[in-house]
Amino acid sequence: RAYQYRDLFPLMIQSWRDTWGEPDMSFLIVSLANFTAPQKEPAESGWAELREAQTMTAALPHNGQAMAIDLADPGNPGDIHPKDKQDVGHRLMLVALNKTYAKNDIEYSGPQFDSMKIDGDKAHVKLTHADGLHTKADEGGNTPGEALKGFQIAGEDKQWFWADAKIDGVSVILSSEKVPHPVAVRYAWANNPIANLYNKSDLPAVPF
């Protein structure tokens, strides 16, 4: 029931704040890690839908979020609790320093969706936390500078295809010969997304 988390997750947090009488109590969320075998083609994903509910909850006051979509062991994709706790802890620390302790000069998030504009057969996706956008080595061993992966694009028929993606400043330009008139895009929308977009702090882009 992933969609229900949009309501249940904030309500749970609010109930805890009420119980302790601490209305500004900080809650830092670890977004669901990548899980099960990577999907070869775009598909629906309850895991991705739940991540989106987590991201929406993290945007509320006194909340924050650390990503874990790139931390599972590629050799053991069925492990629902990846062993890499150091990077999870480090990313949570960055969120806490910025959002809880007001260290505003510390980058705490990977690139996040801001807005989209359609221009002919291309979708221009503007991102925040987007200083120094770059690709990073992925689980297949591709090196930084390789093709940008994980973006999907669809037309009015709601059929999703992998998008050709190109970094343009703080934006990503998407297109596909199979989608001449795009209306929607998404990123890292899978149980185990093949995605490799990072900012200069080497924090992974937030799925949307």
C-alpha positions, 0 to 999 in steps of 0.5 A: 500500500505504498501510496497510503504512505503519503498520509500514514508516514506524516501522521506517524511522525506527528503522533510521535511529536505529539506524544513527546510534546516536541512539535519541532522534533527532527525526523531523518528518513533513510530512503529505501535502498535498491532491492532485487534484480535491476529491471531491464525495461521501464515498469511500475514499482511499488518500491519507487512509489514508497520512496516518493512518499518518503521524499514527500514526507521529508519535505515537511518541516523538521524532516530530512532524507538520506538516499540509499538507492546506490548502496546495496551490494550488486552481488547480493541484490536480494539483501533488503538491508545493505551492509554499507552503513557508513555511507548511510550514516555519513549522508544522515550526518549531512542532513542533520548538520544542515537541517537540524543544526542550521549549517547552511553551507553544508550540502545535504541532498543529491539533485532533486526535481524542481520543474519540467518544460517541454520543448518540441520532442524534448523535456527539460528537467531543472534540478535543485542541489545541482552544482557539478552534475556528473555521472558516476561509475555504476554497478556495471563498472562504467566509469564517470563520464559514461552515459546518463542512465535511469531517466524515463520518458512517456507521451500521452499514451503513458507508455514509458521508454528509456530516455536519452539524457544529457546534462545541461548546467543544472538541468537534464535534457531528455528525449526518445525517438519513440516519444515524439511528443513527451508529456511526462518523465521520471527518474530511478523509478524502479525497485533497483534503479540503474541510475548514475546522476550525482552532484559535486558532493557525490550525493545521488539524485533523488528519484521522482 
